[in-house]
Every structure is written in structure tokens, then in C-alpha cells.
Amino acid sequence: MNKSELIKTLAEDKELHVDEAGKIVNAFIDSIKDSLVRGERVEIRGFGSFKIKDYKGYKGRNPKTGDMVEVQPKKLPFFRPGKDLKDYLNS
């Protein structure tokens, strides 16, 4: 499922106009992104949690040329599924 399919499903399930459902989905996603940028952990009970992991820089190798390259430190989002979601998928 992609974002437009999610918007369409929300609009159909809750009998909303597609534009209104789009605003709701975008507000939800923007709220999660803003919290992560502030360094906060986002937890949605029964679904899972999002947090940012910091990765240090390191020296890597370009697989095509074999040259050594410096990989810059970075932050990446990390999702951990909740127990209810895992149980639902495995039932």
C-alpha cells in the first residue's frame, strides 16, 4: 500500500472526501517527522514505535572501483513493530 492508496482507503472507510483524507494522512505523517527531527521517540500503542538512530562515520570501500571512501555520520529512522502488530501478522 502506498500513500495514495492509504488516502483512498481512509476516504472510503470514513466516508470522507479524498482531499480531506489526504490532509489527515499528511498531518499524521508530518507530526511523526517533526517529532523525529526534535529527537523524540514516537510510539503508537499496538502498532509500533519510531526513533532516530545515530550512525558514526567510517571508512568504506567503493565496490565498483575498490577505492576507499569516507562515509559521513548520519541519522536514520528506525521502526520497531509493537506486540499487537506482530501477533496480528502471525495469527
PDB file of N, CA, C and O in Angstrom:
ATOM      1  N   MET A   1       0.854  -1.172   0.000  1.00  0.00           N
ATOM      2  CA  MET A   1       0.000   0.000   0.000  1.00  0.00           C
ATOM      3  C   MET A   1       0.900   1.236   0.000  1.00  0.00           C
ATOM      4  O   MET A   1       1.848   1.327   0.780  1.00  0.00           O
ATOM      5  N   ASN A   2       0.597   2.162  -0.866  1.00  0.00           N
ATOM      6  CA  ASN A   2       1.330   3.426  -0.878  1.00  0.00           C
ATOM      7  C   ASN A   2       0.461   4.536  -0.290  1.00  0.00           C
ATOM      8  O   ASN A   2      -0.671   4.295   0.129  1.00  0.00           O
ATOM      9  N   LYS A   3       0.997   5.741  -0.265  1.00  0.00           N
ATOM     10  CA  LYS A   3       0.303   6.855   0.383  1.00  0.00           C
ATOM     11  C   LYS A   3      -1.043   7.148  -0.260  1.00  0.00           C
ATOM     12  O   LYS A   3      -2.027   7.366   0.447  1.00  0.00           O
ATOM     13  N   SER A   4      -1.108   7.159  -1.599  1.00  0.00           N
ATOM     14  CA  SER A   4      -2.395   7.458  -2.243  1.00  0.00           C
ATOM     15  C   SER A   4      -3.439   6.387  -1.989  1.00  0.00           C
ATOM     16  O   SER A   4      -4.627   6.686  -1.870  1.00  0.00           O
ATOM     17  N   GLU A   5      -2.996   5.135  -1.906  1.00  0.00           N
ATOM     18  CA  GLU A   5      -3.933   4.056  -1.582  1.00  0.00           C
ATOM     19  C   GLU A   5      -4.429   4.188  -0.147  1.00  0.00           C
ATOM     20  O   GLU A   5      -5.596   3.916   0.134  1.00  0.00           O
ATOM     21  N   LEU A   6      -3.558   4.600   0.753  1.00  0.00           N
ATOM     22  CA  LEU A   6      -3.960   4.823   2.139  1.00  0.00           C
ATOM     23  C   LEU A   6      -5.000   5.938   2.224  1.00  0.00           C
ATOM     24  O   LEU A   6      -5.994   5.814   2.940  1.00  0.00           O
ATOM     25  N   ILE A   7      -4.769   7.015   1.499  1.00  0.00           N
ATOM     26  CA  ILE A   7      -5.719   8.131   1.479  1.00  0.00           C
ATOM     27  C   ILE A   7      -7.059   7.678   0.925  1.00  0.00           C
ATOM     28  O   ILE A   7      -8.106   8.011   1.481  1.00  0.00           O
ATOM     29  N   LYS A   8      -7.036   6.924  -0.164  1.00  0.00           N
ATOM     30  CA  LYS A   8      -8.273   6.442  -0.779  1.00  0.00           C
ATOM     31  C   LYS A   8      -9.025   5.509   0.171  1.00  0.00           C
ATOM     32  O   LYS A   8     -10.247   5.601   0.288  1.00  0.00           O
ATOM     33  N   THR A   9      -8.306   4.614   0.849  1.00  0.00           N
ATOM     34  CA  THR A   9      -8.933   3.686   1.789  1.00  0.00           C
ATOM     35  C   THR A   9      -9.560   4.437   2.959  1.00  0.00           C
ATOM     36  O   THR A   9     -10.677   4.123   3.369  1.00  0.00           O
ATOM     37  N   LEU A  10      -8.848   5.431   3.501  1.00  0.00           N
ATOM     38  CA  LEU A  10      -9.381   6.234   4.598  1.00  0.00           C
ATOM     39  C   LEU A  10     -10.638   6.973   4.165  1.00  0.00           C
ATOM     40  O   LEU A  10     -11.625   7.016   4.900  1.00  0.00           O
ATOM     41  N   ALA A  11     -10.599   7.551   2.974  1.00  0.00           N
ATOM     42  CA  ALA A  11     -11.754   8.290   2.460  1.00  0.00           C
ATOM     43  C   ALA A  11     -12.969   7.376   2.311  1.00  0.00           C
ATOM     44  O   ALA A  11     -14.085   7.765   2.654  1.00  0.00           O
ATOM     45  N   GLU A  12     -12.754   6.164   1.802  1.00  0.00           N
ATOM     46  CA  GLU A  12     -13.864   5.233   1.617  1.00  0.00           C
ATOM     47  C   GLU A  12     -14.394   4.710   2.947  1.00  0.00           C
ATOM     48  O   GLU A  12     -15.607   4.647   3.150  1.00  0.00           O
ATOM     49  N   ASP A  13     -13.487   4.331   3.858  1.00  0.00           N
ATOM     50  CA  ASP A  13     -13.905   3.756   5.138  1.00  0.00           C
ATOM     51  C   ASP A  13     -14.647   4.751   6.013  1.00  0.00           C
ATOM     52  O   ASP A  13     -15.617   4.386   6.677  1.00  0.00           O
ATOM     53  N   LYS A  14     -14.209   5.994   6.023  1.00  0.00           N
ATOM     54  CA  LYS A  14     -14.799   7.012   6.906  1.00  0.00           C
ATOM     55  C   LYS A  14     -15.711   7.977   6.166  1.00  0.00           C
ATOM     56  O   LYS A  14     -16.137   8.991   6.720  1.00  0.00           O
ATOM     57  N   GLU A  15     -16.010   7.657   4.904  1.00  0.00           N
ATOM     58  CA  GLU A  15     -16.893   8.476   4.070  1.00  0.00           C
ATOM     59  C   GLU A  15     -16.466   9.945   4.063  1.00  0.00           C
ATOM     60  O   GLU A  15     -17.262  10.847   4.323  1.00  0.00           O
ATOM     61  N   LEU A  16     -15.196  10.150   3.760  1.00  0.00           N
ATOM     62  CA  LEU A  16     -14.623  11.486   3.662  1.00  0.00           C
ATOM     63  C   LEU A  16     -14.304  11.796   2.205  1.00  0.00           C
ATOM     64  O   LEU A  16     -14.175  10.895   1.377  1.00  0.00           O
ATOM     65  N   HIS A  17     -14.179  13.084   1.908  1.00  0.00           N
ATOM     66  CA  HIS A  17     -13.707  13.479   0.589  1.00  0.00           C
ATOM     67  C   HIS A  17     -12.208  13.154   0.523  1.00  0.00           C
ATOM     68  O   HIS A  17     -11.511  13.229   1.535  1.00  0.00           O
ATOM     69  N   VAL A  18     -11.725  12.800  -0.646  1.00  0.00           N
ATOM     70  CA  VAL A  18     -10.324  12.408  -0.808  1.00  0.00           C
ATOM     71  C   VAL A  18      -9.374  13.521  -0.356  1.00  0.00           C
ATOM     72  O   VAL A  18      -8.335  13.238   0.241  1.00  0.00           O
ATOM     73  N   ASP A  19      -9.719  14.788  -0.635  1.00  0.00           N
ATOM     74  CA  ASP A  19      -8.863  15.905  -0.217  1.00  0.00           C
ATOM     75  C   ASP A  19      -8.765  15.987   1.306  1.00  0.00           C
ATOM     76  O   ASP A  19      -7.694  16.248   1.855  1.00  0.00           O
ATOM     77  N   GLU A  20      -9.882  15.763   1.975  1.00  0.00           N
ATOM     78  CA  GLU A  20      -9.899  15.812   3.438  1.00  0.00           C
ATOM     79  C   GLU A  20      -9.089  14.649   4.022  1.00  0.00           C
ATOM     80  O   GLU A  20      -8.334  14.834   4.977  1.00  0.00           O
ATOM     81  N   ALA A  21      -9.244  13.471   3.458  1.00  0.00           N
ATOM     82  CA  ALA A  21      -8.469  12.307   3.902  1.00  0.00           C
ATOM     83  C   ALA A  21      -6.982  12.538   3.661  1.00  0.00           C
ATOM     84  O   ALA A  21      -6.152  12.137   4.477  1.00  0.00           O
ATOM     85  N   GLY A  22      -6.643  13.175   2.559  1.00  0.00           N
ATOM     86  CA  GLY A  22      -5.250  13.492   2.255  1.00  0.00           C
ATOM     87  C   GLY A  22      -4.649  14.432   3.281  1.00  0.00           C
ATOM     88  O   GLY A  22      -3.499  14.263   3.686  1.00  0.00           O
ATOM     89  N   LYS A  23      -5.427  15.429   3.706  1.00  0.00           N
ATOM     90  CA  LYS A  23      -4.947  16.359   4.731  1.00  0.00           C
ATOM     91  C   LYS A  23      -4.697  15.626   6.050  1.00  0.00           C
ATOM     92  O   LYS A  23      -3.726  15.917   6.747  1.00  0.00           O
ATOM     93  N   ILE A  24      -5.565  14.684   6.388  1.00  0.00           N
ATOM     94  CA  ILE A  24      -5.421  13.921   7.632  1.00  0.00           C
ATOM     95  C   ILE A  24      -4.155  13.067   7.587  1.00  0.00           C
ATOM     96  O   ILE A  24      -3.367  13.075   8.533  1.00  0.00           O
ATOM     97  N   VAL A  25      -3.961  12.338   6.505  1.00  0.00           N
ATOM     98  CA  VAL A  25      -2.778  11.480   6.363  1.00  0.00           C
ATOM     99  C   VAL A  25      -1.501  12.322   6.366  1.00  0.00           C
ATOM    100  O   VAL A  25      -0.522  11.960   7.019  1.00  0.00           O
ATOM    101  N   ASN A  26      -1.507  13.429   5.650  1.00  0.00           N
ATOM    102  CA  ASN A  26      -0.328  14.301   5.608  1.00  0.00           C
ATOM    103  C   ASN A  26      -0.023  14.892   6.987  1.00  0.00           C
ATOM    104  O   ASN A  26       1.141  14.987   7.375  1.00  0.00           O
ATOM    105  N   ALA A  27      -1.054  15.287   7.723  1.00  0.00           N
ATOM    106  CA  ALA A  27      -0.855  15.837   9.067  1.00  0.00           C
ATOM    107  C   ALA A  27      -0.257  14.770   9.984  1.00  0.00           C
ATOM    108  O   ALA A  27       0.620  15.067  10.795  1.00  0.00           O
ATOM    109  N   PHE A  28      -0.724  13.543   9.859  1.00  0.00           N
ATOM    110  CA  PHE A  28      -0.216  12.431  10.668  1.00  0.00           C
ATOM    111  C   PHE A  28       1.269  12.188  10.372  1.00  0.00           C
ATOM    112  O   PHE A  28       2.083  12.078  11.288  1.00  0.00           O
ATOM    113  N   ILE A  29       1.600  12.108   9.106  1.00  0.00           N
ATOM    114  CA  ILE A  29       2.985  11.859   8.697  1.00  0.00           C
ATOM    115  C   ILE A  29       3.888  13.029   9.099  1.00  0.00           C
ATOM    116  O   ILE A  29       4.998  12.818   9.587  1.00  0.00           O
ATOM    117  N   ASP A  30       3.412  14.259   8.893  1.00  0.00           N
ATOM    118  CA  ASP A  30       4.205  15.437   9.263  1.00  0.00           C
ATOM    119  C   ASP A  30       4.455  15.497  10.768  1.00  0.00           C
ATOM    120  O   ASP A  30       5.535  15.901  11.200  1.00  0.00           O
ATOM    121  N   SER A  31       3.475  15.101  11.563  1.00  0.00           N
ATOM    122  CA  SER A  31       3.641  15.094  13.018  1.00  0.00           C
ATOM    123  C   SER A  31       4.725  14.106  13.431  1.00  0.00           C
ATOM    124  O   SER A  31       5.536  14.407  14.306  1.00  0.00           O
ATOM    125  N   ILE A  32       4.744  12.939  12.811  1.00  0.00           N
ATOM    126  CA  ILE A  32       5.768  11.944  13.113  1.00  0.00           C
ATOM    127  C   ILE A  32       7.139  12.476  12.709  1.00  0.00           C
ATOM    128  O   ILE A  32       8.094  12.373  13.479  1.00  0.00           O
ATOM    129  N   LYS A  33       7.245  13.043  11.508  1.00  0.00           N
ATOM    130  CA  LYS A  33       8.530  13.574  11.043  1.00  0.00           C
ATOM    131  C   LYS A  33       9.038  14.686  11.946  1.00  0.00           C
ATOM    132  O   LYS A  33      10.221  14.721  12.284  1.00  0.00           O
ATOM    133  N   ASP A  34       8.147  15.603  12.342  1.00  0.00           N
ATOM    134  CA  ASP A  34       8.550  16.713  13.202  1.00  0.00           C
ATOM    135  C   ASP A  34       9.055  16.212  14.556  1.00  0.00           C
ATOM    136  O   ASP A  34      10.043  16.727  15.079  1.00  0.00           O
ATOM    137  N   SER A  35       8.385  15.218  15.117  1.00  0.00           N
ATOM    138  CA  SER A  35       8.813  14.662  16.402  1.00  0.00           C
ATOM    139  C   SER A  35      10.177  14.004  16.281  1.00  0.00           C
ATOM    140  O   SER A  35      11.021  14.158  17.163  1.00  0.00           O
ATOM    141  N   LEU A  36      10.399  13.274  15.197  1.00  0.00           N
ATOM    142  CA  LEU A  36      11.688  12.616  14.999  1.00  0.00           C
ATOM    143  C   LEU A  36      12.814  13.630  14.819  1.00  0.00           C
ATOM    144  O   LEU A  36      13.922  13.419  15.313  1.00  0.00           O
ATOM    145  N   VAL A  37      12.542  14.724  14.119  1.00  0.00           N
ATOM    146  CA  VAL A  37      13.546  15.772  13.924  1.00  0.00           C
ATOM    147  C   VAL A  37      13.931  16.380  15.272  1.00  0.00           C
ATOM    148  O   VAL A  37      15.090  16.736  15.482  1.00  0.00           O
ATOM    149  N   ARG A  38      12.968  16.500  16.183  1.00  0.00           N
ATOM    150  CA  ARG A  38      13.246  17.039  17.520  1.00  0.00           C
ATOM    151  C   ARG A  38      13.929  16.007  18.421  1.00  0.00           C
ATOM    152  O   ARG A  38      14.249  16.302  19.572  1.00  0.00           O
ATOM    153  N   GLY A  39      14.149  14.809  17.901  1.00  0.00           N
ATOM    154  CA  GLY A  39      14.823  13.771  18.674  1.00  0.00           C
ATOM    155  C   GLY A  39      13.901  12.976  19.572  1.00  0.00           C
ATOM    156  O   GLY A  39      14.372  12.221  20.422  1.00  0.00           O
ATOM    157  N   GLU A  40      12.604  13.127  19.404  1.00  0.00           N
ATOM    158  CA  GLU A  40      11.634  12.422  20.224  1.00  0.00           C
ATOM    159  C   GLU A  40      11.321  11.051  19.637  1.00  0.00           C
ATOM    160  O   GLU A  40      11.405  10.843  18.427  1.00  0.00           O
ATOM    161  N   ARG A  41      10.966  10.134  20.502  1.00  0.00           N
ATOM    162  CA  ARG A  41      10.523   8.805  20.088  1.00  0.00           C
ATOM    163  C   ARG A  41       9.010   8.875  19.892  1.00  0.00           C
ATOM    164  O   ARG A  41       8.308   9.481  20.701  1.00  0.00           O
ATOM    165  N   VAL A  42       8.510   8.264  18.832  1.00  0.00           N
ATOM    166  CA  VAL A  42       7.076   8.256  18.555  1.00  0.00           C
ATOM    167  C   VAL A  42       6.563   6.838  18.770  1.00  0.00           C
ATOM    168  O   VAL A  42       7.029   5.897  18.128  1.00  0.00           O
ATOM    169  N   GLU A  43       5.600   6.692  19.676  1.00  0.00           N
ATOM    170  CA  GLU A  43       5.044   5.370  19.964  1.00  0.00           C
ATOM    171  C   GLU A  43       3.553   5.373  19.684  1.00  0.00           C
ATOM    172  O   GLU A  43       2.811   6.214  20.192  1.00  0.00           O
ATOM    173  N   ILE A  44       3.125   4.418  18.866  1.00  0.00           N
ATOM    174  CA  ILE A  44       1.713   4.227  18.576  1.00  0.00           C
ATOM    175  C   ILE A  44       1.350   2.868  19.142  1.00  0.00           C
ATOM    176  O   ILE A  44       1.672   1.836  18.553  1.00  0.00           O
ATOM    177  N   ARG A  45       0.679   2.867  20.289  1.00  0.00           N
ATOM    178  CA  ARG A  45       0.367   1.624  21.002  1.00  0.00           C
ATOM    179  C   ARG A  45      -0.342   0.640  20.081  1.00  0.00           C
ATOM    180  O   ARG A  45      -1.273   1.000  19.361  1.00  0.00           O
ATOM    181  N   GLY A  46       0.107  -0.588  20.118  1.00  0.00           N
ATOM    182  CA  GLY A  46      -0.493  -1.632  19.305  1.00  0.00           C
ATOM    183  C   GLY A  46       0.056  -1.699  17.889  1.00  0.00           C
ATOM    184  O   GLY A  46      -0.175  -2.678  17.179  1.00  0.00           O
ATOM    185  N   PHE A  47       0.773  -0.677  17.475  1.00  0.00           N
ATOM    186  CA  PHE A  47       1.323  -0.656  16.121  1.00  0.00           C
ATOM    187  C   PHE A  47       2.840  -0.738  16.140  1.00  0.00           C
ATOM    188  O   PHE A  47       3.424  -1.646  15.549  1.00  0.00           O
ATOM    189  N   GLY A  48       3.478   0.207  16.815  1.00  0.00           N
ATOM    190  CA  GLY A  48       4.931   0.189  16.883  1.00  0.00           C
ATOM    191  C   GLY A  48       5.485   1.537  17.282  1.00  0.00           C
ATOM    192  O   GLY A  48       4.737   2.451  17.630  1.00  0.00           O
ATOM    193  N   SER A  49       6.805   1.657  17.230  1.00  0.00           N
ATOM    194  CA  SER A  49       7.447   2.915  17.607  1.00  0.00           C
ATOM    195  C   SER A  49       8.515   3.281  16.583  1.00  0.00           C
ATOM    196  O   SER A  49       9.122   2.424  15.942  1.00  0.00           O
ATOM    197  N   PHE A  50       8.715   4.577  16.459  1.00  0.00           N
ATOM    198  CA  PHE A  50       9.720   5.139  15.560  1.00  0.00           C
ATOM    199  C   PHE A  50      10.743   5.876  16.407  1.00  0.00           C
ATOM    200  O   PHE A  50      10.386   6.532  17.386  1.00  0.00           O
ATOM    201  N   LYS A  51      12.007   5.772  16.036  1.00  0.00           N
ATOM    202  CA  LYS A  51      13.041   6.567  16.674  1.00  0.00           C
ATOM    203  C   LYS A  51      14.165   6.775  15.676  1.00  0.00           C
ATOM    204  O   LYS A  51      14.223   6.120  14.636  1.00  0.00           O
ATOM    205  N   ILE A  52      15.056   7.696  16.009  1.00  0.00           N
ATOM    206  CA  ILE A  52      16.202   8.002  15.157  1.00  0.00           C
ATOM    207  C   ILE A  52      17.426   7.312  15.742  1.00  0.00           C
ATOM    208  O   ILE A  52      17.668   7.381  16.947  1.00  0.00           O
ATOM    209  N   LYS A  53      18.190   6.651  14.893  1.00  0.00           N
ATOM    210  CA  LYS A  53      19.448   6.048  15.308  1.00  0.00           C
ATOM    211  C   LYS A  53      20.586   6.846  14.674  1.00  0.00           C
ATOM    212  O   LYS A  53      20.558   7.176  13.488  1.00  0.00           O
ATOM    213  N   ASP A  54      21.582   7.145  15.500  1.00  0.00           N
ATOM    214  CA  ASP A  54      22.766   7.851  15.011  1.00  0.00           C
ATOM    215  C   ASP A  54      23.828   6.837  14.621  1.00  0.00           C
ATOM    216  O   ASP A  54      24.138   5.922  15.384  1.00  0.00           O
ATOM    217  N   TYR A  55      24.376   7.004  13.439  1.00  0.00           N
ATOM    218  CA  TYR A  55      25.449   6.135  12.959  1.00  0.00           C
ATOM    219  C   TYR A  55      26.709   6.959  12.781  1.00  0.00           C
ATOM    220  O   TYR A  55      26.673   8.032  12.179  1.00  0.00           O
ATOM    221  N   LYS A  56      27.816   6.468  13.297  1.00  0.00           N
ATOM    222  CA  LYS A  56      29.095   7.168  13.185  1.00  0.00           C
ATOM    223  C   LYS A  56      29.647   7.023  11.772  1.00  0.00           C
ATOM    224  O   LYS A  56      29.291   6.101  11.039  1.00  0.00           O
ATOM    225  N   GLY A  57      30.516   7.945  11.413  1.00  0.00           N
ATOM    226  CA  GLY A  57      31.187   7.861  10.122  1.00  0.00           C
ATOM    227  C   GLY A  57      32.215   6.733  10.142  1.00  0.00           C
ATOM    228  O   GLY A  57      32.677   6.317  11.205  1.00  0.00           O
ATOM    229  N   TYR A  58      32.558   6.256   8.980  1.00  0.00           N
ATOM    230  CA  TYR A  58      33.546   5.181   8.873  1.00  0.00           C
ATOM    231  C   TYR A  58      34.170   5.216   7.491  1.00  0.00           C
ATOM    232  O   TYR A  58      33.705   5.912   6.589  1.00  0.00           O
ATOM    233  N   LYS A  59      35.242   4.440   7.354  1.00  0.00           N
ATOM    234  CA  LYS A  59      35.877   4.325   6.039  1.00  0.00           C
ATOM    235  C   LYS A  59      35.307   3.096   5.353  1.00  0.00           C
ATOM    236  O   LYS A  59      35.312   1.997   5.908  1.00  0.00           O
ATOM    237  N   GLY A  60      34.820   3.298   4.151  1.00  0.00           N
ATOM    238  CA  GLY A  60      34.249   2.202   3.378  1.00  0.00           C
ATOM    239  C   GLY A  60      34.983   2.039   2.067  1.00  0.00           C
ATOM    240  O   GLY A  60      35.930   2.767   1.767  1.00  0.00           O
ATOM    241  N   ARG A  61      34.535   1.083   1.304  1.00  0.00           N
ATOM    242  CA  ARG A  61      35.164   0.809   0.023  1.00  0.00           C
ATOM    243  C   ARG A  61      34.105   0.858  -1.067  1.00  0.00           C
ATOM    244  O   ARG A  61      33.033   0.267  -0.942  1.00  0.00           O
ATOM    245  N   ASN A  62      34.428   1.574  -2.138  1.00  0.00           N
ATOM    246  CA  ASN A  62      33.548   1.621  -3.297  1.00  0.00           C
ATOM    247  C   ASN A  62      33.639   0.250  -3.987  1.00  0.00           C
ATOM    248  O   ASN A  62      34.710  -0.129  -4.459  1.00  0.00           O
ATOM    249  N   PRO A  63      32.521  -0.498  -4.049  1.00  0.00           N
ATOM    250  CA  PRO A  63      32.595  -1.844  -4.616  1.00  0.00           C
ATOM    251  C   PRO A  63      32.942  -1.875  -6.106  1.00  0.00           C
ATOM    252  O   PRO A  63      33.472  -2.869  -6.604  1.00  0.00           O
ATOM    253  N   LYS A  64      32.645  -0.794  -6.805  1.00  0.00           N
ATOM    254  CA  LYS A  64      32.908  -0.768  -8.243  1.00  0.00           C
ATOM    255  C   LYS A  64      34.383  -0.517  -8.544  1.00  0.00           C
ATOM    256  O   LYS A  64      34.983  -1.178  -9.392  1.00  0.00           O
ATOM    257  N   THR A  65      34.960   0.466  -7.820  1.00  0.00           N
ATOM    258  CA  THR A  65      36.342   0.847  -8.119  1.00  0.00           C
ATOM    259  C   THR A  65      37.343   0.293  -7.107  1.00  0.00           C
ATOM    260  O   THR A  65      38.535   0.210  -7.401  1.00  0.00           O
ATOM    261  N   GLY A  66      36.878  -0.081  -5.935  1.00  0.00           N
ATOM    262  CA  GLY A  66      37.766  -0.572  -4.892  1.00  0.00           C
ATOM    263  C   GLY A  66      38.434   0.540  -4.103  1.00  0.00           C
ATOM    264  O   GLY A  66      39.210   0.265  -3.188  1.00  0.00           O
ATOM    265  N   ASP A  67      38.146   1.803  -4.443  1.00  0.00           N
ATOM    266  CA  ASP A  67      38.735   2.941  -3.734  1.00  0.00           C
ATOM    267  C   ASP A  67      38.142   3.074  -2.341  1.00  0.00           C
ATOM    268  O   ASP A  67      36.969   2.770  -2.124  1.00  0.00           O
ATOM    269  N   MET A  68      38.975   3.538  -1.381  1.00  0.00           N
ATOM    270  CA  MET A  68      38.496   3.821  -0.035  1.00  0.00           C
ATOM    271  C   MET A  68      37.751   5.152  -0.049  1.00  0.00           C
ATOM    272  O   MET A  68      38.216   6.116  -0.658  1.00  0.00           O
ATOM    273  N   VAL A  69      36.616   5.210   0.606  1.00  0.00           N
ATOM    274  CA  VAL A  69      35.820   6.438   0.695  1.00  0.00           C
ATOM    275  C   VAL A  69      35.441   6.681   2.152  1.00  0.00           C
ATOM    276  O   VAL A  69      35.294   5.743   2.936  1.00  0.00           O
ATOM    277  N   GLU A  70      35.289   7.941   2.493  1.00  0.00           N
ATOM    278  CA  GLU A  70      34.880   8.326   3.842  1.00  0.00           C
ATOM    279  C   GLU A  70      33.349   8.437   3.863  1.00  0.00           C
ATOM    280  O   GLU A  70      32.776   9.253   3.141  1.00  0.00           O
ATOM    281  N   VAL A  71      32.692   7.621   4.685  1.00  0.00           N
ATOM    282  CA  VAL A  71      31.235   7.667   4.823  1.00  0.00           C
ATOM    283  C   VAL A  71      30.918   8.581   5.999  1.00  0.00           C
ATOM    284  O   VAL A  71      31.378   8.355   7.118  1.00  0.00           O
ATOM    285  N   GLN A  72      30.133   9.607   5.732  1.00  0.00           N
ATOM    286  CA  GLN A  72      29.805  10.619   6.735  1.00  0.00           C
ATOM    287  C   GLN A  72      28.851  10.052   7.801  1.00  0.00           C
ATOM    288  O   GLN A  72      28.076   9.138   7.519  1.00  0.00           O
ATOM    289  N   PRO A  73      28.914  10.604   9.036  1.00  0.00           N
ATOM    290  CA  PRO A  73      27.943  10.203  10.057  1.00  0.00           C
ATOM    291  C   PRO A  73      26.535  10.550   9.582  1.00  0.00           C
ATOM    292  O   PRO A  73      26.347  11.501   8.825  1.00  0.00           O
ATOM    293  N   LYS A  74      25.555   9.780  10.026  1.00  0.00           N
ATOM    294  CA  LYS A  74      24.183  10.042   9.581  1.00  0.00           C
ATOM    295  C   LYS A  74      23.191   9.604  10.631  1.00  0.00           C
ATOM    296  O   LYS A  74      23.517   8.862  11.558  1.00  0.00           O
ATOM    297  N   LYS A  75      21.964  10.085  10.463  1.00  0.00           N
ATOM    298  CA  LYS A  75      20.843   9.694  11.304  1.00  0.00           C
ATOM    299  C   LYS A  75      19.838   8.990  10.406  1.00  0.00           C
ATOM    300  O   LYS A  75      19.532   9.461   9.310  1.00  0.00           O
ATOM    301  N   LEU A  76      19.328   7.858  10.879  1.00  0.00           N
ATOM    302  CA  LEU A  76      18.347   7.119  10.095  1.00  0.00           C
ATOM    303  C   LEU A  76      17.146   6.767  10.965  1.00  0.00           C
ATOM    304  O   LEU A  76      17.303   6.467  12.149  1.00  0.00           O
ATOM    305  N   PRO A  77      15.936   6.804  10.382  1.00  0.00           N
ATOM    306  CA  PRO A  77      14.756   6.406  11.150  1.00  0.00           C
ATOM    307  C   PRO A  77      14.743   4.891  11.339  1.00  0.00           C
ATOM    308  O   PRO A  77      15.197   4.137  10.478  1.00  0.00           O
ATOM    309  N   PHE A  78      14.220   4.471  12.469  1.00  0.00           N
ATOM    310  CA  PHE A  78      14.149   3.045  12.800  1.00  0.00           C
ATOM    311  C   PHE A  78      12.743   2.765  13.314  1.00  0.00           C
ATOM    312  O   PHE A  78      12.238   3.487  14.174  1.00  0.00           O
ATOM    313  N   PHE A  79      12.112   1.720  12.790  1.00  0.00           N
ATOM    314  CA  PHE A  79      10.761   1.326  13.220  1.00  0.00           C
ATOM    315  C   PHE A  79      10.839  -0.012  13.921  1.00  0.00           C
ATOM    316  O   PHE A  79      11.446  -0.957  13.416  1.00  0.00           O
ATOM    317  N   ARG A  80      10.219  -0.087  15.090  1.00  0.00           N
ATOM    318  CA  ARG A  80      10.125  -1.352  15.825  1.00  0.00           C
ATOM    319  C   ARG A  80       8.640  -1.683  15.961  1.00  0.00           C
ATOM    320  O   ARG A  80       7.899  -0.941  16.604  1.00  0.00           O
ATOM    321  N   PRO A  81       8.198  -2.797  15.359  1.00  0.00           N
ATOM    322  CA  PRO A  81       6.780  -3.152  15.453  1.00  0.00           C
ATOM    323  C   PRO A  81       6.383  -3.491  16.886  1.00  0.00           C
ATOM    324  O   PRO A  81       7.180  -4.034  17.651  1.00  0.00           O
ATOM    325  N   GLY A  82       5.140  -3.163  17.240  1.00  0.00           N
ATOM    326  CA  GLY A  82       4.610  -3.467  18.563  1.00  0.00           C
ATOM    327  C   GLY A  82       4.143  -4.911  18.652  1.00  0.00           C
ATOM    328  O   GLY A  82       4.007  -5.599  17.640  1.00  0.00           O
ATOM    329  N   LYS A  83       3.899  -5.355  19.871  1.00  0.00           N
ATOM    330  CA  LYS A  83       3.491  -6.737  20.118  1.00  0.00           C
ATOM    331  C   LYS A  83       2.178  -7.059  19.413  1.00  0.00           C
ATOM    332  O   LYS A  83       2.048  -8.120  18.802  1.00  0.00           O
ATOM    333  N   ASP A  84       1.204  -6.152  19.492  1.00  0.00           N
ATOM    334  CA  ASP A  84      -0.094  -6.402  18.850  1.00  0.00           C
ATOM    335  C   ASP A  84       0.045  -6.593  17.347  1.00  0.00           C
ATOM    336  O   ASP A  84      -0.606  -7.464  16.770  1.00  0.00           O
ATOM    337  N   LEU A  85       0.886  -5.787  16.711  1.00  0.00           N
ATOM    338  CA  LEU A  85       1.093  -5.909  15.265  1.00  0.00           C
ATOM    339  C   LEU A  85       1.768  -7.229  14.937  1.00  0.00           C
ATOM    340  O   LEU A  85       1.373  -7.903  13.985  1.00  0.00           O
ATOM    341  N   LYS A  86       2.784  -7.612  15.712  1.00  0.00           N
ATOM    342  CA  LYS A  86       3.458  -8.897  15.472  1.00  0.00           C
ATOM    343  C   LYS A  86       2.501 -10.059  15.657  1.00  0.00           C
ATOM    344  O   LYS A  86       2.492 -10.993  14.855  1.00  0.00           O
ATOM    345  N   ASP A  87       1.684 -10.009  16.726  1.00  0.00           N
ATOM    346  CA  ASP A  87       0.712 -11.073  16.979  1.00  0.00           C
ATOM    347  C   ASP A  87      -0.313 -11.157  15.850  1.00  0.00           C
ATOM    348  O   ASP A  87      -0.687 -12.253  15.431  1.00  0.00           O
ATOM    349  N   TYR A  88      -0.772 -10.001  15.354  1.00  0.00           N
ATOM    350  CA  TYR A  88      -1.749  -9.966  14.269  1.00  0.00           C
ATOM    351  C   TYR A  88      -1.184 -10.599  13.001  1.00  0.00           C
ATOM    352  O   TYR A  88      -1.876 -11.352  12.314  1.00  0.00           O
ATOM    353  N   LEU A  89       0.076 -10.291  12.694  1.00  0.00           N
ATOM    354  CA  LEU A  89       0.700 -10.826  11.480  1.00  0.00           C
ATOM    355  C   LEU A  89       0.968 -12.314  11.579  1.00  0.00           C
ATOM    356  O   LEU A  89       1.000 -13.007  10.562  1.00  0.00           O
ATOM    357  N   ASN A  90       1.162 -12.817  12.797  1.00  0.00           N
ATOM    358  CA  ASN A  90       1.489 -14.216  12.973  1.00  0.00           C
ATOM    359  C   ASN A  90       0.306 -15.096  13.373  1.00  0.00           C
ATOM    360  O   ASN A  90       0.487 -16.272  13.688  1.00  0.00           O
ATOM    361  N   SER A  91      -0.907 -14.532  13.361  1.00  0.00           N
ATOM    362  CA  SER A  91      -2.087 -15.330  13.723  1.00  0.00           C
ATOM    363  C   SER A  91      -2.728 -15.973  12.522  1.00  0.00           C
ATOM    364  O   SER A  91      -3.729 -16.676  12.659  1.00  0.00           O
TER     365      SER A  91
END
